[in-house]
Amino acid sequence: MDVIQTFTTDQWHTVFDEADRTCAIQALEQGRLLYFPRLAFPVSDEETQLFSPTWLDRSAKNISYDPGRDQLKGTTVQGPGAAILRGMVARYAAATRALVESLLPPYRSCLQQARTSFRPSEIVGRKTSFRKDDQRLHTDAFSSRPTRGARILRVFTNVNREGMDRLWRIGEPFEAYAKQFFPLVPRPLPGAAWLLAALRITKGRRSLYDHVMLHLHDLVKQDLRYQREAPQVQISFPPGSTWIVFTDQVLHAAMSGQYLLEQTFHIPVSAQCEPSRSPLKVLERLSGRRLDI
């Protein structure tokens, strides 16, 4: 399985030539990962003092940062420590935006920057429900934040200081996976999307697309035979490396690793060079109807 497109830059603020930009867009929209083996994110000694899962709130899996509000959530760090942590993730938010805008200019005008996260926990041994088990192959879908078809683009950087790789599994192409599980998706309950929004359980109303993607997410995670036997490859991302991927399209599972920075962006399907490759358009072909409603 050819799932990686490699780039050699070691700078976050750089100018890519036309060939690199074209290659990056094509690879992403085809469901491949953009890999930067030399693109490390600089972390100071002062910042690494906060590299501990003990700073996680008990109810949180990750520490999250809202760039628009300059606000941290999911952490017990307070006072000067919180300012140091906020400064690190804010720098990462700015660096990833500069990288994406330079490498992927067709997305620049409509790029919506969502939350930044710092992930200090070791994946192995983490007790959680099957829905939250990142060690199982899945595509991303947000239960409380409907996307209505917008793409989920994520940037990851391994900032581990102890030499530990981030180990992922990557699965088969989205359309092949969707053809297996889409027939199992139940019809939505009448009025359910409206009620969830009215009760503020979701931030906005779920579309038919959100309903389907959430069920695909759960169905594939529950299918242990598929998890074992489906086409897949393992990839190790060493410390100091960065990768970019459409996580709503690429089946992925995080198997091991500790200390990761991540930035999420949302991009409308209309901004793609090949919208037909988006999960929305694939699922609309399978269903024979519009789903972003």
N, C-alpha and C positions, 0 to 999 in steps of 0.2 A: 504493500500500500504506500503510495507516494503522498505523504501528508505534510511535508515540510518544505518551505521556501526560505532559504537562508540569505541573510544580509550581513555585511561585514562592518557596518558603522559601529563606532564606540562612543558616539556623541548624541545626546538628546536633542540639542539644537543644531540641526544640520540641514543642508540643502541637498535633496535627492535629485538625480537627473531623470529625464523623461522615461528612460528605459526601466529604471527601478520603480518609478511610480506606476507605470503600466503593469509591470510584473506583479507588484504588490496587490493592486486592485483585482487583477485576474485571479491570482492565487487565493485571496480571501474569499471572493465570491464563488469560487469553485469548491470551497470547503477545506482549504488548507490552512496551516498555521504559518505565520511569518515569524521566523526565528532569528534572534540577534544574539549570537553566542558571546559577543564581547561588549554588550551594552549593559554595563553595571550601573546601579544607582548608588551614588556616594552617600554613605551613612557615617556620621561622626561618632567618636567614642562616647560622647555625652548622650547621643541618641540610642546607642546600643545598650546602655545601662537599663533601658526600658524594654529590652528584648526578653520578655518573660511572659508565659501564659498566666502568671498570677495577677497581671494587670487587667485581665479580661473580667468583665462583669459575668457573674454566674449564669445569667440568662442569655448571654451572647456567644456566638460562635466566632465572631470577628470584631475587631474595633473598626468602626466606620466613621467617615468624615464627610460632611456635606460642604463642598467647596463654595456653594452659593451663600451659605449661612456661616461659614467658618466655624462649624460646630462638630464636636466629637461625641460619639455615642458608643456604648458597649464597653466602657473602660472604667476602672476604679481609680485611675490616676487623677490626682488633683494638684492644684498649685503650680509650682515651677515645672514639675514633671509633665503636667498636661500641656503646658505651653511648648515644651520641647517636642512632645509627641505630635502636637498639632502642626508645628513647624515642619516636621519631617514629612507628614502625609500631604501637607499643602504644597510642599516643593515637588512631591511626586505627582500630584494632580496637575501642576503647571508643566512639568517636564513631559508627561504623557500627552497632554494636549498639544504641545509644540511638536512632538514627534508625529502624532496622527495627522495634524494639519499639514505638515510638510510632506509626509509620505503619501497621504491619501487626499489630495486636493479636491476631488469631486464631492467629498463629504463635508468639506470645510464650512460651507455656508449654512448647513443645517445640522451641524454636530451638536448634540445635547449632552453635556457632561453631567453624569449622575454621581453616585457616591464613590468615594475612594475607600479602600479597606486595607488594614494591616492585619495579617493573620499569623499570630504568634504561637498557635498550638500545633503540636505534632498531630498529623492526621491519623497515624496508626494508633489504635486503641481507644479512639474517641467513641463514646457510647451515644448513640442517637437513633432516631426512628429511621425506617427505610427511606422515607421521603427526603430526609436531610443527610443521608449517607452519601457523601461525595466520592466514596470508593466504588460506587456502582455507576456504570455507563449511563449517561443521561444527556439531554439537551436542556438548556436553561429556560425556565418559565417562572414568573413571579406570581405567587398566589395573591398578594395584596397590592401589587402594582401592575395593572394591565398595560400591555404595550400596544394592543390593537394592531399588531403586525409589524411595528417598528423593530428594527434589528438591534441585537444586543452585541456590541463590540467590546471586547475586554483586552486590557493590557496587563500582563503579569511580569513581575521581576522577582527572582530568587535573591533575597538579601541575607541568606544564612551565612553566619560567620564561622561555622564549625565544619565547613566542607560538605554539607549534606545536600544531595541532589533533591530536586522535586520530581517525583516519578508520576507520570501520567499514562493512562491508556487512551487510545484514540480508536473509535469504532468506524463502522462502514458509512458510506455516504447517506445523507439525510433522506433522500427519496426512497432508497432501499429499506431503510429502517421504518419510515412512515408507512410504506405499503403493507408492512407486516402488522403494525399496531393500530393504524387508523380505523380499520373495520371494527375494532374492539371498543372504540370510544363511544360512550352512551350519549344520547341526546340530552341537552341541558334542560333542567326543570324550568317550566314557564315562570317568568318573573324572578328567577333566582339572581340574575345579574343585577337587576334593578334593586332588589332587596339588599344585597351585599353592599352596594354603593350607598344606599339610603342609610344603612346602619354604620357606614364608614369602616366596614371591614376591609373593603377595597378602596383604593384611591382612584375613584372613577369607575365607570361601568365596564365589566368584562365584555369583550366581543366574542363572537363564535370562535375566532382564532385563539383567543386566550383560553377558552374552555377546552379546545382540542389540545393545545400545547401542554396544558396542565395535566391532562389525562395521559398524553403520550409520555410525559416525564414520569408519572407514577407507574404506568403500565410497564415500561422498560425496566424500571428499578425493581419491580416485583418479580420479574421473570428471571429467575436465577439460572435457568438453562441458557437463556439468551446471553446472560452476563458471562457465562463460561465459554460458550461455543460460537458466538457471533464473530465475524471477522474483526480483528483488532490488532493493534501494534502497541508496544510500550516505548515511551520516550523519556529520557532522563534530561532534566534541565539543571545544569550545575549552578552553583552560586555565581553571581555576576552575569547571568544571562536573562534575556527578556524575550517574551513571545506575545503575539497578538492573534486573536482568533474571534470569529463569530460564534459565540457559545450557544446561541439559539439554533445553530445549524450543525455544528460539529459535535458528534457524540464523544463525550470525554468523561474520564474518571480520574480523580486525584488519589493516588495510592499511598504516597508517603511524602514526608517533607515537613519542614518547620521554618517559619519566618518568611513571609511572602508579602509583597505589596501588590495591590490590584486596583485598576481604574476601569470603571464602566462608562461606556458612551451609548447613546441611542441614536439611530440613524433611520430616517424614513426609507421605505422600500423604493420610493420614487427617485432617491438620490443614487441608487445603484446603477452601475453601467450595464448590468444584466439582471434586471428585476426578476426575470423568470426563474432564477436560481434561488430566490429567497424562500424560506419556509412557508410564508404566506401564499405565494404563488404555487408552490408545489402542492400544498394542502388544498388549495382551491381547485387545482386540476383533478385531484383525487376525489373531491366531494362534488364537483360540478356546480359550485355556487360560490358567491362572495362570502368571505369569512370575517372581514374587517368591519362588521356591523354588529 
